[in-house]
């Protein structure tokens, strides 16, 4: 991992990691998804409350049928993005040394955009996995991948921010708190590793914002590793689900709601999480939650943003009730909501 200069000084080298990067190809078709309202009021959940009266502002997430990946153990298991392999008729894995393998998708999780591929190979070099929960803005990082077909490309930068929510980056269909980096990430980098200065994987490159520069996003390796372990064990991940559509309530949004609906809605709270819709026959419906309720806390933790609710739900367990405190018609009520497995509707 180190090389020596002409003056005898040892310096860290990333060249040894190239043999541990895999190229993933042969997905059937190209898939692009345009989502992501720019401001809070155009949240897709809130749109369900107001219909199509809100003008659309969208970012575009670029997702293509080929990408990158990295070997996580010597027995041929490879970590990549779900959107790289989703809908694939076949997956071909090409290693740095030129060897090509047919890959089997052990499992993919669209909610976190993580997938695991198995190839029939042994004694492969693998990357060491680091820890992402202690990262700080300003730390140096290296992104390796195959952007735009340019194999084994290395870019460098820093961690620009941590804990970027899915809604922050225009991916409200995901449940990930992303790492933000200014290391160049382009289509084809998806699934490649983001390395720290010790050469450990601390993230998996996954997203860019169309038209922006210096804004790349990676799934923290702690999240990716947890999801990968479940995919390897049972081929799927059961995410907790309540069945609510919601928006962060602010005085500005409350004013717009009252201007639109007047006396039809009794909204006394100025902040909290406004429930816009309750999915029929969902855990929230069974527990008695209603549209117009404002969540004030969950499991005795105050909540002021949608992201906080999503984080609490994602960290809960299927079948274990959550204590939800809501304000309804000016009065505080408590409900026990038992999360169910999230229904996944796959769209290609």
N, C-alpha and C positions, 0 to 999 in steps of 0.2 A: 504493500500500500504506500510505501515511501520510495522516493528516488533520491539520488545524491547529485548535487551540483558539482561543477568543476572545482569548486573550493572546498569540497568535502562536506557541505551542509546538507542535512537530510530535510527534504520537504515532502509534504503529503501530496500524493498523486491519486487522481480518480481514474486513471487509465485502467487499473485492474478491475474496475467495476463493469466495464463494457461487456465482458464475457457473461455477465449475469443479467443482461437486459434481453428481453424477448420481444420479437415483433409479432403482432397478432393481425392476421389478415383474413380475407375470404368471408366477411360478413355479407349477407345478401342485402344489398341496397344501402342507401344513405338515409339517415333519419335526422331531421332537424326539428327542434322544438322551440317555438316562440312563446315565451311567457313573460311574467315579471312586470307588473305595474311599477312605476317609478315612485309614486308617492303612496302614502298610507290609504288615502281615500279610494284609490283604485284597486285595492286588494281584491283578488278574485272572490274571497268569501264575502266581502262587503258588496261586491257587484251583484251577488245573489240576492241581496237585500233591496237593492235599488234597480235591478234590471239592467238594461243597456243604456241608461241615460248618461253614464260616466264615459267620457272620451277615452279611447284606448291608447295607452303608452306602453310600448313593449321593448324589451331587450331580446336578444336572440342568443340562445345557447347553441353552439355548434357541436354536433355529434356526428361522427362519421363511422363508416364501416370498417375502419382499420385503426389500429392504435398501438400502444406500447404495453409492456407488463414487466414484471420482475419475479425472479425465482425466489421462493420463500423457504424451500427446503430441498435437500439433495435428492428426494424421491420424485421430483418433477412437478410439484405444485406451484402454480403461477398466479400471482395476484394481478388483477386488472379491473377496469371499470365495467359495470353492468352494461352500459350503453355501447361498449365496444363489441360485445358478443350477443346482445339482445336481438332475437329474431334471426340469428345466423343459421344458414343451412349447414355450414361447416366452419370450423375454425382451424387455421393453420398457424403453427408457431415456428418461427425461424429464429434460431439462436445466432449469436454474434459469430460463431465459428462456421456458419453456413448450413449447419444441420437443420433439417425441416421435419416437423412432427405434426401428425393429426392430433388435435387437442379435444378433450372431452370436457364440457362444462359441468363441473361438479355441482354448481349452484350459483345463482345470481340474485341479488337483492336490489330491485329498482329504487327502493326507498332511500337507500344510502349510496347507490351507484357503485356497489362492490360486487365483483364476481371472482370465482376461483376456477382455474382450468387445470386439468391433469394431463400430462404427457407421459408416454411410456419411455422413461429414461431414468437412469440412476447415477449416483455419484456426481451430481451436478453442483457447480459452485452456487452458493446462495448469498443473498445480502443479509447483513445483520439488521435487526429491527431495533430502533431506538425508542425513546419515549417522547410523546408529543404534548403531554400535559404540563410540562415545565418550560416550554418554549417562550421566549420573550421577543418582542419586536426589536429588530436590529441584528438578530443572529444571522450569520452567513449561511446560505443554502446553495445547493447545486441541483438543477433539474436535468434529468437524462431521459431521452426518448427519441421518437422518430417522427418529428414534425414534418408534415407535407411531403412525406416519403424520403426525407433526408435522414438516413439511418444513423443511429448513435450520435445524436447531437447533444452537446452539453451547453447549458446556459447557467449563469450564476447570478445571484442577487441576495436579497435579505428577506427575512420574515417581516412583512409590512404590518401585519395585524394578526391576531388570533381571535377565535370565537366569532367569526363573521357568520351570522345566521343565514339560513337558506333564503329568507325573504330579502336580506340585504343584497344578495347577489342575483336575485331574480330567479330563484329555484325553489319556489314555495311548495313544490311537490316532493321535496327531499326533506330528510330529517338529519341534517349534519350541521355542526358548527365548524366552518371551514378555516383553514390557514390561508392567509393572503400573502402573496409574494410578488416581487417585481422581476423575478427571474422569468425570462421569456417562455411562455407556454402557448403553443399553437396547435391547430388540429393535427392529430397524430401523436401528440404528447400524452393524450388521455391514457391513464393506466400506468404511466411511467413513474419512477420513484423521485421523490424530493429528498435529498440527502443533507445531513448536517455536516459540520466541519470534520467530524470523525468518520464520515462515510457510512453512517447509520441512516436507515430509512426513517424519516419522521413524518412523511406524508405521501399520498398518492395523487399525482396531478390529475385534475378532472375537469376544470371549467375555465372558460374565459368569458368576458363580456364583449359582445360584438362591437367593434368600432373603438374600443378602449385600448390604451397602451399602458404597459406596466401594471396590469391588473390580472393576475393569475390566481387560481384557487386550487387548494389541495385538500383531500380528506385526511384528517389527522390519522397517523398510523395506529394509535390506540383504538380508534373507532374501526378502522379497516381490519385490524387484526381480530377484534372481537367478532365482527360480522363474518370474517373468513372462517373462524373456528366453528361457528354455527353452521355455515354452509357446508363445510367439510363433514361435520358430524351428521347432519340431517337433510342437507340439500335445500334448506329454506330458513328464513328468519321470521319469527312471529313478533311483529311489532304491536304494542298495545294501541287500542283504538277506542275512542269514546263516541264518535259520531256527531261531532259538533262542527259548525262553521262559524267563525268568529272574527272579530276585528278589535284592535286596540282602541279603546274609547278615550277620546281626548275632548276638552271643552269645545274645540273647533268642530270635531265630528258630531258631537252632541248638538251643537247649534244647527248644523246642516240637517240632521235628522228631524229636529223639531220643526225647522222651516219646511221640510218636505211633508211630514206626517201630522204635525200639529197635535191635537188632542187624541189622535188615534193611538199614540204610544205614550205610556207613563214612564218617562226616563228621568229619574232624579239623580242618579250617580253622574259624576263628572269624570271619573277614571275607573279603570278596571278592564275587563274583557267582555265585550258585548257579544252575546250569542245571537247570531244572525239566522241560523237554521239548525234544526235538530233532525238528523237523519232518522226516518221512520224505522222502528224496531231495533234501533241501535242501543248500546248500553246507556247513553245519555237519556234517550226517550224512555227506556224502562225505568230509570231512576227518577224520572219526573221533571227533568230540566225542560225549559221552554224558550222559544225565541223571545228576545227582549230581556232575558235574565242577564245580569252583569256579574261575572265571577270576580270575587274579591280575594279569595285565597284557595289554595289546594294543599291538603295535608298540612295545614297551619302555616304555609308559606305564602305571604302576600304576592300577588301577581299584578303587574301593570302593563305587560306587553305580551302579545301573542306568542313570541318566541319563548317566553318563560313557561307558559302553559305547555307548549310543545315539548320543551325539555323535561318537564316534570312527568308528562305522560310517557315519553320515550324511555325514561329511566324507571318507570313503574313496571309491574309484572302483570301479565294476563291473568285474570281471575282474582287478583288481590284488590279489594275496593279502595278507591281514592275518596278522601273526604273533601267535598267541594262546597265552599261557602259562596252563596250568591245573594245579590240584592235584587228583590222583586217587588215592584210597587212600593219602594221606599222601605221595605222591611228585609231583614237578614234571615235567610233560611239556609239549612245545611242538608246536603244530599250525599249518599254513598253511591258512587258510580263504579261498577266493576268492569274494568277494561276487557275487551274481547280481542282476538287476533284481527289485525288490520286486513280487510278484504283488498286484494290486489287485482285491479283491472289492467291487464297488459294491453298497451296500444303500440302497434308498430308503425 
